[in-house]
Each structure stands twice: as C-alpha cells, then as structure tokens.
Amino acid sequence: MATLLLLRHGRTTANADGGLAGRQPVELDETGRAQASAVGGRLRAVPLAAVVTSPLIRCWQTLELALPGAAPVVEEGLIECGYGAWEGQPLKKLAKEPLWPVVQQHPSAAVFPEGEAMAAMAARAVAAVRTWDARITAEHGPEAVWLACSHGDVIKAIVADALGVHLDLFQRIVADPASVTAIRYTPLRPFLLRLNDTGGDLAGLVPPPKRRRRATKAAGPADSDAPVGGGAGAGR
C-alpha cells in the first residue's frame, strides 16, 4: 500500500497564546511560518502522489509555504475536532472544567458542549485517510507517497488507530506543530514509520522500487509481515 505522511500545521497565534483554536480561522504566527518553510525543504526529496488537507486556513497556509507548487484537495474528514463552546477559550481556564479530566483520561467518552464527540472525530478521520490511501494505491501503485495536512488531535487519533490502541490512550501520543508522522497501511496491519518527526531526513520514507521475483515454493515475507529481528531499515 501507499505511504501516508501526516503533517501538522505550523504554530498558530492561538498556540502561542495558550488558547484552543478549534475550527476558528486562526492563522500561522511567524514561528509557524518558519516551521512550514523548513518542513518544505525536507519534503522536496519526496515525490508526492497527492496532497490533501483540512479546510482550515492554518493548514492551507502551511501547505502554501511548504509545498508552493502543490494543488491540495480539501478533505472534510481531516478538519479539527469540533470543540464547540470550548473554542477560543484559554487552556488554563478549560483545565478547570469538569470535562477536562474526561478528555485527559477517557477521551472516548468526551463530548464537547455544543460540539463533537472525540470518538466521532477519530472515526471520521481514520475513515478519511484509509479511503484516500486505498484510492492512491489503486491509482499510483504501492510505492506512492502522499501527504495529509491536519491537526494535533486528529493526527493523534489516526496514529492510535494505526497502533491498534484504544482512543483512551491517544493522549500518550505527541504531534508537534509542523511535525511529520508516517504510516504505511498493508492488508494485514499498518506500520508506524515515523512519529512527531521535526527534523529527520524524509527521503528514506520513499519505498524502493520492487524487484521482480520469480515465483518459488519458498516465497519471501509478505509486505504485511514485520521483519523478525527488526530488519535492515529504510535504506535496504
């Protein structure tokens, strides 16, 4: 299957001020713009079959700086969680709300006032990336790499699904601004290739061309199989 790169948008004015932006049209601050430009340099070595994005402006701004030649496609399933009445509030204030411990310890049960359930956010985000991944694999082949630009909690939920862990554990995952997380889905299981990468070489994530192998009774491991002992890494 294709390889998915999950890119979180760069830092916003709300991030810098300690607020919860939600679906408000907050924009990148100067640090966020620099982060977006920097990740663009790292992405130049990666041929992207497609770029999809949350519809929110902070993701568009990130892609305009990181991938100025791209033509992103909006995917509503990648939009930020609907935090409802929490949007625009300082995190320090929200931490005193009765719902805060639920969000921290039992997020699968959290439903934001006038907003979305975290479980619903996770379900639609995972469905979106899996649908796109299958489409891109069918159109461009299993060696294709594609990118989705989204938000912290959305990316964390997608990673939790890839790892096969309950949504209640997703607060253990970190997705910093302008970080890259890489997942490769296979018929048997997803593989988490990178997590919260803010400075590594991304060229190694491009799968090498497949060698044609003669059919033998002793076939090698399937693409869905994990290498016993850890394998040789991406540079093999």
C-alpha positions in Angstrom: 0.0 0.0 0.0 1.0 3.6 -0.3 2.8 5.6 2.4 0.9 8.4 4.2 2.7 11.4 5.6 0.7 13.3 8.2 1.8 16.9 8.5 0.5 19.0 11.4 0.1 22.7 10.5 2.7 25.1 11.8 2.3 27.1 15.1 -0.6 29.5 15.2 -1.3 32.6 17.1 -3.7 30.6 19.3 -1.0 28.0 20.1 1.4 30.8 21.1 -1.2 32.4 23.3 -2.3 29.2 25.0 -5.7 29.1 23.6 -7.8 26.4 21.9 -8.4 27.4 18.3 -10.7 24.6 17.3 -12.3 25.5 13.9 -11.8 29.2 14.2 -9.9 30.9 11.4 -6.7 31.4 13.3 -3.5 31.8 11.2 0.1 30.9 11.5 2.4 33.2 13.5 5.9 34.0 12.5 7.3 30.9 14.1 4.7 28.8 12.4 5.5 30.3 9.0 9.2 29.5 9.6 8.3 25.9 10.6 6.2 25.5 7.4 9.0 26.7 5.2 11.5 24.4 7.0 9.4 21.3 6.6 9.0 22.2 2.9 12.7 21.8 2.5 12.6 18.4 4.0 9.7 17.4 1.7 11.4 18.4 -1.5 13.1 15.0 -1.8 9.8 13.2 -1.5 7.7 12.7 -4.7 4.1 13.2 -3.5 1.3 11.5 -5.5 -1.3 13.6 -3.8 -1.8 16.3 -1.1 -5.0 16.6 0.9 -5.8 19.0 3.6 -8.2 20.1 6.3 -10.2 23.0 5.1 -8.9 25.3 7.9 -6.7 28.3 6.9 -3.8 27.3 9.1 -3.4 24.1 7.1 -3.7 26.0 3.8 -1.0 28.5 4.9 1.3 25.6 5.9 1.0 24.0 2.6 1.4 27.2 0.6 4.8 27.7 2.4 5.9 24.1 2.5 4.7 22.9 -1.0 4.1 26.0 -3.1 3.7 24.0 -6.3 1.1 21.6 -4.9 -2.7 21.6 -5.6 -4.1 20.4 -2.3 -7.6 18.8 -2.2 -9.8 19.6 0.7 -10.9 16.6 2.8 -13.5 17.5 5.4 -12.8 14.4 7.4 -9.4 15.9 8.4 -10.9 19.1 9.9 -10.1 19.9 13.6 -12.2 18.3 16.3 -15.4 20.4 16.9 -14.7 21.7 20.4 -17.9 23.7 20.4 -18.2 26.1 23.3 -14.6 25.4 24.2 -13.3 27.1 21.1 -11.4 30.3 21.7 -11.0 29.7 25.4 -7.7 29.7 27.2 -6.4 26.2 28.1 -5.8 27.3 31.7 -9.5 28.1 32.1 -10.6 24.9 30.3 -8.4 22.8 32.7 -10.8 23.7 35.5 -13.8 22.4 33.6 -15.4 19.0 34.8 -14.9 17.7 31.3 -11.2 18.2 31.3 -10.3 15.1 33.3 -12.5 13.1 30.9 -10.7 14.4 27.9 -7.4 13.5 29.6 -8.2 10.1 30.9 -11.2 8.8 29.0 -11.4 10.7 25.7 -13.5 8.1 24.0 -16.3 9.3 26.3 -15.7 13.0 25.8 -18.4 15.1 24.0 -17.7 18.8 23.8 -20.5 21.1 24.7 -22.2 22.2 21.5 -19.5 20.3 19.7 -18.3 16.9 18.6 -17.5 13.7 20.4 -13.8 12.8 20.3 -14.8 9.2 19.2 -16.7 10.7 16.2 -13.7 12.8 15.3 -11.4 9.7 15.4 -13.8 7.6 13.3 -14.2 10.1 10.5 -10.5 11.0 10.4 -9.4 7.3 10.2 -12.1 6.6 7.6 -10.9 9.6 5.5 -7.2 8.6 5.5 -7.9 4.9 4.9 -10.2 5.8 1.9 -7.6 8.1 0.4 -4.8 5.6 0.9 -6.7 2.9 -0.9 -7.6 5.3 -3.7 -4.0 6.5 -4.1 -2.6 2.9 -4.0 -5.1 1.9 -6.8 -4.2 4.9 -8.9 -0.4 5.3 -8.3 0.7 1.9 -7.0 2.0 0.6 -3.7 5.2 2.7 -3.9 3.3 6.0 -3.9 3.7 8.6 -1.1 1.0 11.1 -0.3 0.5 13.8 2.3 -2.4 14.9 4.5 -2.2 18.2 6.5 -4.3 18.2 9.6 -4.4 19.0 13.3 -2.9 17.6 16.5 -5.8 15.6 18.0 -6.8 14.4 14.5 -3.3 13.1 13.8 -3.0 11.5 17.3 -6.3 9.7 16.7 -5.1 8.3 13.3 -1.8 7.2 15.0 -3.7 5.4 17.8 -5.7 3.5 15.2 -2.6 2.6 13.3 -1.0 1.3 16.5 -4.2 -0.7 17.4 -4.6 1.1 20.8 -7.8 2.4 22.3 -8.6 6.0 21.9 -8.4 6.4 25.6 -4.6 6.0 25.2 -4.2 8.6 22.5 -3.1 11.3 24.9 0.2 9.5 25.2 1.0 10.4 21.6 2.5 13.8 20.6 2.2 15.7 17.3 4.0 19.0 17.4 3.4 21.9 15.0 4.9 21.1 11.6 5.8 17.6 12.6 5.7 14.7 10.1 4.2 11.3 11.0 4.4 8.4 8.5 2.2 5.4 8.3 2.1 2.6 5.8 -1.1 0.6 5.6 -0.9 -3.0 4.5 -3.6 -5.7 4.1 -2.6 -7.2 7.5 -1.6 -4.2 9.6 -0.4 -0.6 9.5 3.2 0.2 10.2 4.1 3.4 12.0 7.3 4.5 10.3 7.8 8.0 11.9 6.2 9.8 14.7 6.4 13.5 15.5 9.4 13.9 13.3 10.5 17.6 13.3 14.0 17.3 11.8 14.9 14.0 10.2 15.6 13.1 6.6 12.3 12.2 4.9 13.8 10.9 1.7 14.2 7.5 3.3 10.4 7.1 3.6 10.1 6.7 -0.2 9.8 2.9 -0.8 12.5 1.4 -3.1 11.3 0.0 -6.5 10.1 -3.5 -6.2 12.3 -6.2 -7.6 10.7 -8.8 -9.8 11.0 -12.1 -8.1 10.4 -15.5 -9.7 7.6 -17.4 -8.1 9.1 -20.2 -6.0 7.7 -22.5 -3.4 9.8 -20.7 -0.8 8.4 -17.2 -1.2 9.8 -14.4 0.9 7.9 -12.4 3.6 4.8 -10.6 2.5 4.7 -6.8 2.6 2.3 -7.0 5.6 4.8 -9.1 7.6 7.0 -7.4 10.3 10.7 -8.3 9.9 11.8 -10.6 12.7 14.7 -9.1 14.5 13.9 -5.6 13.3 15.1 -5.7 9.6 17.6 -3.6 7.8 15.7 -0.3 7.8 14.6 2.0 5.1 18.0 2.1 3.4 17.9 -1.5 2.4 
